[in-house]
Amino acid sequence: MAPIAHAEDGGGSIRIPASCNGLVGLKPTRGLVTNAVVEVEGLGTGGVLTRSVTDTAAALDVLARHDPGAWWSPRTSFAAAMTTGVPTGLRIGALTDSPIDGIRVHPACVEAVDVALRTLESAGRHIVDTPLPLPPADELVTAFTTLWNVGGAGITLAEPDRVEPHNRALREAARAIDSWAYAEGVRRTQQLSRRIVEGFLAGFDLLVTPSMACLPPLVGAWRTGTEDDPLRALRNSYPMGVFTSVFNVTGQPAISLPFHHDEATGLPVGIQIVAAPWREDLLLQVSHTLELALPWAGRRPAVS
């Protein structure tokens, strides 16, 4: 319907729609897109959905303009990354087990990662069997939801009666978090981020995961069981965001690519590639290499 669409990602809301719809969706490093362009909570950033890696790189050049009013705003160009070769000797890691126990990863999502790894290995990249040092899931979920609930609460401040019950429930949960708990949540996410990023840098240059643990769900499936428990909507979404939200905590750049389809249903299955902070150039270079090796332009399901 459009060549490009704006999006914001506080837990996966760029990468998840990209995976569900056979599109490219990049969540930039937190702070790369200045908050003069878009205001988001401490876990999020602005970005776009496109049909190709090249379009994403061009859009990022527009969004990631140097902002002299923000000390963290870098001077860089990403469209230029498309014209340079991928560095040799890259270490590629993989994560296909759910970071949260009890969430089953659909076989098609695992297969998508396997296809990506085989393609990268055939192009001369080094696949390493190094685990990502993730903290206990309950620590990660608690720190994430504290910031995420408070960040989203302001959206419903004006007219709370006009939003859906789960949004009202999330607002009430956020109002129960005092300033001490919020400050502790910020401190804890920073500690967890450092632990994860240090392990990431020691283990590999890029990490490949499924974008989601599940196939694209039916419209409205997240509402199941919310009649008696509005907050269940958030828990119902865990299989969609279990791989994406980790990198909202760390702030690392991550892209979803429409790399695969489930043979049984024809539904698109995205893979997520994660890079070190501020390495969008490497992320886009490798994504473009995959796009050329296994082009997806003609493989999108028809809209009925």
N, C-alpha and C positions, 0 to 999 in steps of 0.2 A: 504493500500500500504506500510505502514511502522509502526512499533510499537510506534514510538515517533517522534515528529516534533518540531523544534525550532519555536518560535514565539515571537513577541514583541507587547506590548499593551500600546498605548498612548491615546486611547479613547474607547477601546473595542476590539482591533484586536487580542486578544487571546480568549476572551469569546464569541464574535460574531461568528467567524468560528466554535467554539466548539458547540454553540447552533444550527447552521445551519447544522452541519454534525454529530450530535449524539455523540460528544466526550466530554472529560473532559478538561477544560481549566482554569488554575489558573493564575490570575494576582497577583504576590506577593506584599507585602508591598514595597512601593518605597524605594530603598536603600538596600533591603535585597539581591538582586542580584547585585553584585558590578558592577560599570561601567567599570571595567577592563575586564569584560566578554562581555558586550554589551553597546554601546553608544546610549542613547536615550535622547529625550528632557525632560524638567523638569516634564512632566506629566506621563512619561512612565517607563516601566521596561521590562526586558526580562523574558521569561518563556517557557513553552512547551505545546503542545497538545498531549494527550494520550487517551487510551481507558478505563483506570481505575484510581480510586483515588490512589491506591497503587503505580502504575507506576508514577503518578504525584509526590507523596511524595518522591519516590526514586530519581527522576530527580532533585527535589528541593534540596535534600542533596548534589548533585553534583554542582548545580549552585550557591547555597547560601553558598559557602565556606567562612570562615572567611578571610577577607582581612585586614592585618595589616596596609595597606596604607590608609584605609578608616575608620575614627573614628566611623561611624555609623554601621559598619559591625559586627553583633552579632555572637556569637558561639552557635550553636544549631543543633539539628537533628530532621528531620521530619518523616523519615521512622519509627522511634521509636514510633511516635504518633499513628501508626496503631495498636500497641500492648497494648495500654492503653485504659481504658474505658472512655466514655464521662462523664464529670462532671455532677452531678445532680443539679437541680435548675436553669437550663439555662432559660433565658428570650428570647423568639423568637418573633421578630416583623416582620411585612410585609409591603410592599409598592407595590401596584398594579396600582395606578393612575400615569399617566405620569408626570414626573417633569416639562415638558414643555406643557403648555396649547395648546389644539387643536390637540394633537396627540392621536388618538384612540388606545387603547390597545386591541389586538385581544382576543376574549373570550378564545381561547385555551391557551393563555399565562397566563391569570388569573386562569384558571382551573389548570394549572400546579402548580402554587403557592398554590392553595387550597389543592391539593393532597399532596404536600410536608408538609404543615402545619398539615394536618390530620395525616400523618404518624409520624411526630415528636411528636404530641400531644399524640398519642397512645403509644409512647415510653416513655412517662412521662415528656416530655418537656413542659414548661409553655408558652403558646401563649399569648402575651400581645397586647393590642389595643392602642399602643402609636405611634403617628405620628412622622416621621423623620422630624426634624426642618430644612427644606430646605429654602434657601434664594430665593428671586424672581428669576424666570427663566432667565430674561434678564441679571441680574448681573452674574449669573453662566455662561451663554453662552458667554458673552463678555469676562470675565476673561479667560475662557477655550480657546476660539478661538484665543485670542491674543498670548498665549503661544504656542498653537498647530500649528498655521500658521508659526510662526517664527521658531519653532523647525523643522518643515518639509521643510522649504525653502531651507536648505542646500543640501537636496537630489537632487534638480534640478539645482544646481549651475553650475555643470560641462558642461552639454549639454542640456540646457532648451528646445531646439527645438525638442528633441527626446522624450519628455514626452507628455502626453495627455493634451488637453486644460485646464481641470480643475486644473491640477497640476501647469501649468503656471500661471493661474489666482490666485491660492493660493499663489504662490511665489510673484507675484506683490502686492497682498494684504499685505504680510509680509514685503515687502520692504517699504511699506508706513507707517509702525510702527516704530517710532523713539525710541531711547534708553530710553527716559523719559516714553513713553507709555508702553514699555516693562517692565521697573522696576515697574511701577504702577500696571501692570497686575500680576507680581509676588507677590507684596505686597497684592493685592486684593485676589488672590487665597489662600494665607496663612491665611488671615483673615476669608474667607469663610470656609476654611478647619477646622479651629479651632471651628467655630460656629457649623458646622455639626458634627464633631467628639465628641465635648462635649455633644451635644444633644443625639448622638448615645450611648455614654457610660452611660448616665443617664437613657436612655430608655430601652435598651436591650443589650444582649450579641451577638446576631446574627440577621441579617436582611435578609429576603427572598424576592426576587423580580423576575419578569420575566427577563430572559437574554436580550430579545428583546421585543419590543412592537408589533412586527409583526411576521408572519410566514416567513421562509426563502424565499426571493424574487427570481424572475427569474434572471438568469445571465444577467447582463447589464441593469437591471431595473433602476439603479441609474443614467443612462445617460438621462432619460426622461427630456425633456425641456432644456437640456444643450446647444442646438445648438445656442440659442440666449443669454444664460446666463450660462457660464461655472461654476460659483460658485453655481449654483443650485444643482450640484452633492453633495455638502456638505449638503445642506438642505434636499435633497432626502434621505440621510443616517440617518437623525435624528431618525426615528422610530427604526432603528437597534441599535443606540448607546445611546438612551435617558436614559436608566437605567445604562449603564456601565460607561459612561464618568464622572458621578458625583464622582465616586470613584477613577478616575484618578486625579481629583482635590484634593481630600482628601489624596490620597496615600494609602488608606486602602487595605488590601488583599480581593480579591473577586474571587469566583470560579463559573464557569458555569457547571452544571451537566445535562446530557441528560435524563431528568427525565420523559418526557411525549411525546406523539405524538398527532397530530391533527387527529381526527377520520375521518374527511371528506377527507383529502388529504394524510394522512399517513406521513406527514412531521414531522421531529423532532422538539420538543419545549424544550428549555433549561430553567432551573431556575438558578438564581444567588443567592449565599449566600455570605454575607459580614460579616467580623469580625472586631474587633478593631485592630489598628495597632500592628504588630508583633505577632498576634495570629493565624498564619497559622496552629499551632498545633491543636487548637480547630476547625478551619475550616475543616481541613482534617479528624479529628475524626468524626465530625457530618456528613460530606459528605460520609465517609466510612459506617457509620450506615445506611444512606439512600440507598447507593448502595447495601448493604446486604438485606435491607427490600424490595426494588423494583429493582432487578437486571436488568440492561439494556443491558447486553452483547449480548443476543440473539434477541434483538428487533430492531436492526438497519435495515433501508430499504436497499434492495439489490441494487447494482450498476448496471445500465443497459447501 
